[in-house]
Amino acid sequence: MDILLVEDDPSIGAFLQSAINREPGYCLHWERTLKDAWKAYENYQISNGYPFTLLLLDLGLPDGDGQTLIRRLRAQRGKQPLIMVISARGNEADKVQALDEGADDYLTKPFSIGELLARLRAHLRKKPTGMVEENAQWVIGELELDDFAHSVRKKGVPVDLTPKEYQLLHLLASNQGRVLSYRTILAAIWGSHSIDQKHYVRLYVKRLREKIEDDPEIPQYLLTEKGIGYRLVEHRKATE
Protein backbone atom coordinates (compact mmCIF):
# COMPACT_ATOMS: atom_id res chain seq x y z
CA MET A 1 0.00 0.00 0.00
CA ASP A 2 1.48 3.32 -1.09
CA ILE A 3 0.92 6.30 1.20
CA LEU A 4 1.69 9.95 0.45
CA LEU A 5 2.68 11.97 3.54
CA VAL A 6 2.45 15.75 3.24
CA GLU A 7 4.27 17.18 6.28
CA ASP A 8 6.71 20.09 6.57
CA ASP A 9 8.09 19.25 10.03
CA PRO A 10 11.29 17.26 9.36
CA SER A 11 11.27 15.43 12.69
CA ILE A 12 7.65 14.27 12.33
CA GLY A 13 8.13 13.39 8.67
CA ALA A 14 11.28 11.35 9.31
CA PHE A 15 9.67 9.57 12.26
CA LEU A 16 6.53 8.63 10.32
CA GLN A 17 8.54 7.55 7.28
CA SER A 18 10.68 5.24 9.40
CA ALA A 19 7.82 3.84 11.49
CA ILE A 20 5.37 3.22 8.65
CA ASN A 21 7.90 1.79 6.23
CA ARG A 22 8.77 -0.83 8.86
CA GLU A 23 5.21 -2.13 8.66
CA PRO A 24 4.84 -5.04 6.18
CA GLY A 25 3.14 -4.01 2.96
CA TYR A 26 3.34 -0.24 3.56
CA CYS A 27 5.42 2.19 1.52
CA LEU A 28 5.39 5.87 2.51
CA HIS A 29 6.37 8.72 0.16
CA TRP A 30 7.07 12.05 1.87
CA GLU A 31 6.63 15.57 0.50
CA ARG A 32 6.92 18.85 2.43
CA THR A 33 4.82 21.34 0.41
CA LEU A 34 1.46 21.45 -1.37
CA LYS A 35 3.20 22.04 -4.70
CA ASP A 36 5.51 19.05 -4.36
CA ALA A 37 2.70 16.88 -3.01
CA TRP A 38 0.48 17.61 -6.00
CA LYS A 39 3.33 16.91 -8.41
CA ALA A 40 4.11 13.61 -6.67
CA TYR A 41 0.43 12.67 -6.68
CA GLU A 42 0.03 13.35 -10.40
CA ASN A 43 3.25 11.51 -11.33
CA TYR A 44 2.25 8.50 -9.25
CA GLN A 45 -1.23 8.36 -10.78
CA ILE A 46 0.11 8.71 -14.33
CA SER A 47 2.75 6.05 -13.71
CA ASN A 48 0.43 3.51 -12.06
CA GLY A 49 -2.97 4.26 -13.53
CA TYR A 50 -4.49 4.74 -10.07
CA PRO A 51 -3.89 7.11 -7.14
CA PHE A 52 -2.09 6.64 -3.84
CA THR A 53 -4.13 4.47 -1.49
CA LEU A 54 -3.92 7.02 1.32
CA LEU A 55 -2.86 10.60 1.98
CA LEU A 56 -1.58 11.65 5.41
CA LEU A 57 -2.00 15.39 5.29
CA ASP A 58 -0.86 18.20 7.57
CA LEU A 59 -2.89 21.41 7.26
CA GLY A 60 -0.32 24.07 8.11
CA LEU A 61 2.10 23.89 5.18
CA PRO A 62 4.66 26.47 3.99
CA ASP A 63 2.82 27.27 0.75
CA GLY A 64 -0.79 27.09 1.90
CA ASP A 65 -3.52 25.28 3.79
CA GLY A 66 -3.86 21.52 3.34
CA GLN A 67 -7.63 22.01 2.99
CA THR A 68 -7.01 23.26 -0.56
CA LEU A 69 -5.43 19.92 -1.48
CA ILE A 70 -8.44 18.05 -0.10
CA ARG A 71 -10.77 20.17 -2.23
CA ARG A 72 -8.60 19.73 -5.32
CA LEU A 73 -8.47 15.96 -4.95
CA ARG A 74 -12.17 15.58 -4.24
CA ALA A 75 -13.01 17.67 -7.30
CA GLN A 76 -11.37 15.04 -9.50
CA ARG A 77 -13.33 12.28 -11.16
CA GLY A 78 -12.41 8.62 -10.98
CA LYS A 79 -10.67 6.66 -8.23
CA GLN A 80 -9.93 8.59 -5.07
CA PRO A 81 -7.48 8.06 -2.21
CA LEU A 82 -8.40 7.90 1.44
CA ILE A 83 -7.40 11.14 3.20
CA MET A 84 -6.39 11.30 6.85
CA VAL A 85 -5.58 14.73 8.27
CA ILE A 86 -2.82 14.88 10.89
CA SER A 87 -2.76 18.38 12.37
CA ALA A 88 -1.96 20.38 15.48
CA ARG A 89 -5.26 22.20 14.96
CA GLY A 90 -7.52 20.54 17.47
CA ASN A 91 -10.56 22.80 17.48
CA GLU A 92 -13.92 21.47 16.35
CA ALA A 93 -14.32 23.97 13.48
CA ASP A 94 -11.14 22.78 11.72
CA LYS A 95 -12.12 19.14 12.14
CA VAL A 96 -15.63 19.73 10.81
CA GLN A 97 -14.33 21.72 7.85
CA ALA A 98 -11.76 19.07 6.87
CA LEU A 99 -14.30 16.27 7.11
CA ASP A 100 -16.87 18.29 5.17
CA GLU A 101 -14.29 19.00 2.46
CA GLY A 102 -13.79 15.27 2.00
CA ALA A 103 -11.25 14.00 4.55
CA ASP A 104 -11.98 10.48 5.82
CA ASP A 105 -10.38 10.91 9.23
CA TYR A 106 -8.74 13.54 11.44
CA LEU A 107 -5.99 12.88 13.97
CA THR A 108 -4.78 15.67 16.26
CA LYS A 109 -1.07 16.08 17.05
CA PRO A 110 0.59 14.83 19.15
CA PHE A 111 -0.54 11.26 18.54
CA SER A 112 0.97 7.82 19.04
CA ILE A 113 2.17 5.74 16.10
CA GLY A 114 0.06 2.90 17.52
CA GLU A 115 -3.13 4.90 17.17
CA LEU A 116 -2.20 6.07 13.67
CA LEU A 117 -1.52 2.51 12.49
CA ALA A 118 -4.71 1.25 14.11
CA ARG A 119 -6.71 3.86 12.23
CA LEU A 120 -4.94 2.94 8.98
CA ARG A 121 -5.83 -0.72 9.50
CA ALA A 122 -9.43 0.19 10.25
CA HIS A 123 -9.72 2.13 7.01
CA LEU A 124 -8.07 -0.64 5.02
CA ARG A 125 -10.58 -3.17 6.27
CA LYS A 126 -12.93 -1.28 4.00
CA LYS A 127 -12.04 -1.41 0.30
CA PRO A 128 -10.11 1.81 -0.40
CA THR A 129 -11.37 3.67 -3.45
CA GLY A 130 -7.83 4.15 -4.70
CA MET A 131 -6.99 0.47 -4.97
CA VAL A 132 -7.28 -1.73 -8.05
CA GLU A 133 -7.58 -5.47 -8.37
CA GLU A 134 -4.26 -7.27 -8.48
CA ASN A 135 -5.15 -9.18 -11.65
CA ALA A 136 -5.90 -6.12 -13.75
CA GLN A 137 -5.44 -6.91 -17.43
CA TRP A 138 -5.22 -4.64 -20.43
CA VAL A 139 -6.26 -5.76 -23.91
CA ILE A 140 -4.98 -3.51 -26.69
CA GLY A 141 -5.57 -5.03 -30.09
CA GLU A 142 -3.45 -8.21 -30.14
CA LEU A 143 -1.55 -7.18 -27.00
CA GLU A 144 -2.38 -8.36 -23.49
CA LEU A 145 -0.79 -6.78 -20.39
CA ASP A 146 -1.11 -8.54 -17.06
CA ASP A 147 -0.41 -6.08 -14.23
CA PHE A 148 -0.12 -8.79 -11.60
CA ALA A 149 2.43 -10.90 -13.50
CA HIS A 150 4.08 -7.90 -15.17
CA SER A 151 3.85 -9.85 -18.42
CA VAL A 152 2.93 -9.03 -22.01
CA ARG A 153 1.65 -11.30 -24.76
CA LYS A 154 1.08 -10.65 -28.43
CA LYS A 155 -1.26 -13.05 -30.21
CA GLY A 156 -0.86 -15.25 -27.15
CA VAL A 157 2.93 -15.38 -27.41
CA PRO A 158 5.00 -13.94 -24.52
CA VAL A 159 6.88 -10.72 -25.28
CA ASP A 160 10.17 -10.41 -23.41
CA LEU A 161 10.37 -6.90 -21.93
CA THR A 162 12.87 -5.42 -19.51
CA PRO A 163 11.40 -3.87 -16.32
CA LYS A 164 11.80 -0.34 -17.75
CA GLU A 165 10.19 -1.35 -21.06
CA TYR A 166 7.25 -2.84 -19.20
CA GLN A 167 6.98 0.26 -17.02
CA LEU A 168 6.82 2.49 -20.10
CA LEU A 169 4.24 0.29 -21.82
CA HIS A 170 2.16 0.15 -18.65
CA LEU A 171 2.32 3.93 -18.30
CA LEU A 172 1.06 4.39 -21.86
CA ALA A 173 -1.59 1.68 -21.45
CA SER A 174 -2.86 3.37 -18.28
CA ASN A 175 -3.38 6.51 -20.37
CA GLN A 176 -4.67 5.01 -23.61
CA GLY A 177 -5.55 7.60 -26.21
CA ARG A 178 -3.90 10.34 -24.19
CA VAL A 179 -0.77 12.08 -25.43
CA LEU A 180 1.97 11.94 -22.81
CA SER A 181 4.71 14.53 -23.12
CA TYR A 182 8.40 13.69 -22.88
CA ARG A 183 8.56 15.49 -19.52
CA THR A 184 5.60 13.54 -18.14
CA ILE A 185 7.07 10.20 -19.19
CA LEU A 186 10.52 11.06 -17.88
CA ALA A 187 9.21 12.30 -14.53
CA ALA A 188 7.02 9.22 -14.06
CA ILE A 189 9.64 6.61 -14.95
CA TRP A 190 13.11 8.16 -14.52
CA GLY A 191 12.29 10.89 -12.01
CA SER A 192 12.03 14.67 -12.13
CA HIS A 193 15.84 15.00 -12.31
CA SER A 194 15.73 13.42 -15.79
CA ILE A 195 13.05 15.56 -17.47
CA ASP A 196 15.49 16.94 -20.06
CA GLN A 197 16.74 13.53 -21.21
CA LYS A 198 14.42 13.01 -24.18
CA HIS A 199 16.77 10.44 -25.70
CA TYR A 200 15.83 8.02 -22.88
CA VAL A 201 12.24 8.01 -24.09
CA ARG A 202 13.14 7.76 -27.78
CA LEU A 203 15.44 4.80 -27.11
CA TYR A 204 12.87 2.86 -25.10
CA VAL A 205 10.06 3.64 -27.55
CA LYS A 206 12.26 2.27 -30.33
CA ARG A 207 12.91 -0.90 -28.34
CA LEU A 208 9.23 -1.33 -27.52
CA ARG A 209 8.21 -0.92 -31.15
CA GLU A 210 10.69 -3.59 -32.18
CA LYS A 211 8.97 -5.98 -29.78
CA ILE A 212 5.26 -5.15 -30.08
CA GLU A 213 4.78 -3.79 -33.61
CA ASP A 214 4.44 -5.91 -36.77
CA ASP A 215 6.44 -3.23 -38.54
CA PRO A 216 8.33 -0.85 -36.20
CA GLU A 217 8.65 1.67 -39.05
CA ILE A 218 4.84 1.84 -39.43
CA PRO A 219 3.62 1.59 -35.81
CA GLN A 220 0.01 0.68 -35.13
CA TYR A 221 0.13 0.78 -31.33
CA LEU A 222 2.71 3.25 -30.10
CA LEU A 223 2.24 6.49 -32.01
CA THR A 224 4.43 9.61 -32.11
CA GLU A 225 2.92 13.04 -31.54
CA LYS A 226 5.58 15.15 -33.21
CA GLY A 227 7.27 17.62 -30.88
CA ILE A 228 5.12 16.54 -27.92
CA GLY A 229 5.55 12.90 -26.99
CA TYR A 230 3.75 9.59 -27.51
CA ARG A 231 0.39 7.91 -27.11
CA LEU A 232 -0.88 4.36 -27.18
CA VAL A 233 -3.94 3.69 -29.35
CA GLU A 234 -7.11 3.67 -27.30
CA HIS A 235 -8.74 0.31 -26.75
CA ARG A 236 -10.99 -1.42 -24.28
CA LYS A 237 -9.67 -2.29 -20.82
CA ALA A 238 -10.60 -5.92 -20.15
CA THR A 239 -10.75 -5.99 -16.36
CA GLU A 240 -10.13 -3.60 -13.55
ABEGO torsion letter per residue (X at the ends): XBBBBBBABAAAAAAAAAAAAABBGBBBBBBABAAAAAAAAAAAAAAAGBBBABBBBBABBAAEBAAAAAAAAAABBEBBBBBBBBBABABAAAAAAAAAAGBABBBBOBBBAAAAAAAAAAAAABBBAABBBAABBBBBEABBBBAAAGBBBBGGBBBBBBAAAAAAAAAAAAABGBBBBAAAAAAAAAEAAAAABAAAAAAAAAAAAAAABABAABBAABBBBBGAEBBBBBBBBABX
